Amino acid sequence: MKIKEAIAKLLYDIHIDPAEYRVIFKHQAGEYWDVPFNFINIEGNYFTYNKSTTLYPLYRIVAIYNRRGEFLVCRAYPKDCVTVKPKSIDLVPGIHISAYIDNFTIARYAWLILQHVERLIADGIKDDAIEILGPHQVDKDFIVITDGYFRGTTIYEGKVYRGNMPIPFHTIRDKLSHQRIYVFSPGEICVAHTINDKNVRVTREHCMSTNQHSILPNKDYSIMLLDGLPFAICDNSSKMLLNPSIASNIYTQHHINHRKHRSVVTKEWLYDKNSILLIADYDTILSINE
């Protein structure tokens, strides 16, 4: 398949999720970058990567492949010269990220932010690390983030268990490009963690620990509930909110009753007011169309 044909397929076929694909391109002589497809912006016969204004011609793309290792485009390139991006983010300990990072960037790099915070805690910078995520409260042995995008995130014995509350769609819409948006009916959101063999649930109002069994057998997962039913899964090893298609496969595998999305759209076709949204970027973004 030619490069333009592959790109058109990912941009316009609503049945394909571009978030499942990555692009390898020649950054400069002797250096190739492997980046999420959603991080490039197409401009005619050129593209840019992330926030950079540098224009690369489309012929610099040597591969487009999905998470199963299937290639839409594959040309010869030196595999030992490839750098996988993104893999780091600069944070200021002791200062809430909203003071210097915009909403979309926080949501796009949520997994990297949480990985960084967990490393800081391991390095003994616990209090300043937690301040990065926002206001928090101590509930028994748990530290729970109480405001911002990471509300519901819980820290226990140095490990970060990801939680999220939806970010207003209008604050990030202009930063989106070709992401697929999974639309759910409105409802009450709750985060469920399995921590130290306890089921910890965090709502907008409070955190509570119960002896209920985990919804999933894998204790490295936290679950986002919508009116009591799972609708998103957080992987607490990678700190990523899983792509909705991956989450759907996990529900099916374990025969779990879950909240189903009612449509998949792009930002140009989103009209559902007050709907809960899972925006499939490299890390899935939780949003609400108020």
N, C-alpha and C positions, 0 to 999 in steps of 0.2 A: 504494500500500500504506500502511495506517495505521501509526503509530509502534509501537504495541504488537505488531502483527503482524510487523513487520520485526525487532523485537528478539527475539520468540519464535523466529522462523526462525533467527536467528544463534545463539541460546542452545541450541536443542534439536535442530537438524538436523545430525547428525554428519557429513553429507556436505558441509557448508559450513564453511569455516574463518573464524571471526570475525577472526583476525589479518589477513585481507586487507581489512578494512573500517575506515573512519574515520567519525567523527561530528562534525558541526558543530552547536554549540548556542549560545544566547544566554547569555553569561557575565554581562553587565550591560548597561545602556543604552548602545548605540553600540559594543559590543564583543562579538564572536563568537569562540569558540575552535574550532579544528579539531584533534581529538585521536584517537588510536587507539581503536577500539571496545573493545579489551581493557583500556583504562585506565579505563573507567567501571564502576561497580558499581550494579546495579539493585536498588532497594529499594521494591517495590510500584509506586506511581505516581511515584516519585522516583528520582534517581540521584545518585551522588557521582563526582567526578573524582579519580583517583589517591589520594593519602593525605589529601586534604581531607575534612573532615566536613560541608562545606556541601552541603545538599540542594537539588537543582534539580528542578523538576517536569518530567515527560517532555515536556510541550508546548513546553519551551524548545528541544527538538531540531528543527532545521530541515532537516537533511540526513543521510543515511546512504549512503555510497557505497564502492565497492571500488577497488582499485588500477588497474583498467581504465577507471575513470571512469563506471561504471554505477551508477545511483542506485536504492536501495530506497525512500528517502524524499527528496523534494525540494520544499521550500516556498520562497517568496520571502524573500530576505535580502540585506543590502547586502554584496556580495563584497569591497568595499574596506575593510570593517571586521573582516575575519577574521584572527586570529593563529594560526599553526600551532604546535602544541606536541606534545611537548617539544623543546627545541632547545639547552638548555645544562644544565650540572651543575657544582656547586661542589666543587672538590677542593683538598686541602692538599698542595702540593709537598713532597717529602721524607718523607712519612708514608704507609705502606701503607694503602690504602683500607679493608681489613678492620678497621682500628682504630676506624673511625667510621661505616662503612656496612655494613648487614646483607647477607647472602648474596643475598637475592632482589633487592634494589635494585641490587647490583653486576651481577647477571646481566641484569636488565631494562634497565639503562642502559649496558651494555657498550660499545655503539658510540659513545655520547657520551663515555664515559671515555677510550676510545682516541683519539678525535678531539681531545680536550682535551690528552692527553699529547703527541700529535704537534705540536700548536700550541706547547706549552711548549718542546719540543725545538727547534722553529724559532726560538723567541725566545731561545735560548741557555741554557735551564735544563735541560740534558740529564740530569745525574745525579739531581737532585731529581724530575724528571718520571718517570724510570724507577723510582724508589723507590715511586711511587704504585702501580705494578702488582705489586710484590713482589720477592722474592729473584731474583737473576739471575746469569748467568755470561757471560764473554766467550769466544767461540769464534772465533778468527781475527778477522775483521772484523765478526762478528755478535754482538749482545747478545741473549741468550735468557732469557726469564722461566722460572724453574725451579719455581715453586710457586704454588698458588692457582688461581683460576678462569681466569686468563690464562696459565697454564703452556703453553709452546709458542709464545707470541707472540714475534716476533723483530723487532729494530730494526736497520736497516742504512742508513747514510748519511741519518739523520734521518727515514726512513719507517718506519711501524709496520705490520707484517704480522701480522694477527690469528691467534692460536691459542687453543685452549680445551681444558681437560680437564673432565670432568663433575663437577658439583656434586651432593652427596647430595640425593636427592629429598625426604627427610623434613625437611630444613632449610628447604625453600621451599613445601612442600605447602599449608600454611595460608594462604599469601599468594596462591595461585592462585585463579582464579574459573572462567571458562568456556573456558579455553584448550584447544585440541586438542593431544593428546600423541601423537606418532608413536613407536611402540615398535619397537626393533630387538633382535635377539638379542645376548647378551653377546659381547664380543670385545676385542681389543687396539686401543687408539686411537693414531693417529699423525697429526701435522700435516705437510702438504707445502706448502712455499712455493716460488715461482719468484722468485729474487732475483739480479739481475745475471747473467741467463742461466744460473744454476745452480739445480738442484733441491735445496732444503734440507729435510731431514726431521728432525722433532723427535719423539722418543718420550718416555716417562716418564723414561728413563735418560739419554739423551744427544741431541746434535745432530750431524748429519752432512751434508756437502755432497757431491753426486754430479753426474755429467754426464748423468744421465737426462733425457729430455725431459719437459716439463710434461704433466700429465694433460689439462689444458684449454689451448686455444690462447690464451685471455685471461690474460695475465700479471698482471692486477689481482686474480685470484682465488687464494686459498689453499684447499686441499682438506683436509677431515677424512677420514681413512681408518679403517675398521673392519675389522680383520683383512686389511688390504691393499687393500680396495675402498672407493671413495668413498661417503660417506653424508651429507656436509654440505659446503656451500661458503661460504667467507667472501669478501665483496667488500671488498677492501682500499682502495677509494676511499671508500665510505660507512662502512667498518669493521663492517658488519652481517653476521651469520650468516643467510644467505638462508632464506626460508620454504621448507620441504620441497617444496611443490608447484612453486615456482620452480626449485629445484635439480633436481627430477625432469625438468622441461622442458629444462633445459640438458643433462642427461645424454642425453636422447633426441635432441636436436638434433645432438649431436656423437657419437652412437653409442658411448657410454661404458658399459662394464659397471660396475654399481654395486650397493651393498648396498640391498636393498629392505626397507622397514618391514613388519612382520608384522601390525600392527593400528594403528588410530587410535582413541583413547579420550579420556575426560575424567578428571580426578583421582578421581572417584567410582568409575570402572570400571578402575582400574589395579591389576592383581594380579600382573603378571609380575615375579618377583624377579630381581635382578641384570641386568635389562634396561637397555639404553642408550636414553635418551629424548631426543627433540627436541621441546621444548615451544614451540609456535608462539605467541609473544607478538608485540609489534611487532618486537622483535629476537628471534630464535630462541634459546632457552635450552637449553644442553647439560647433561643430568643423568643420574644413574644411580639406579635403584631398588634399593638394596642390601638 
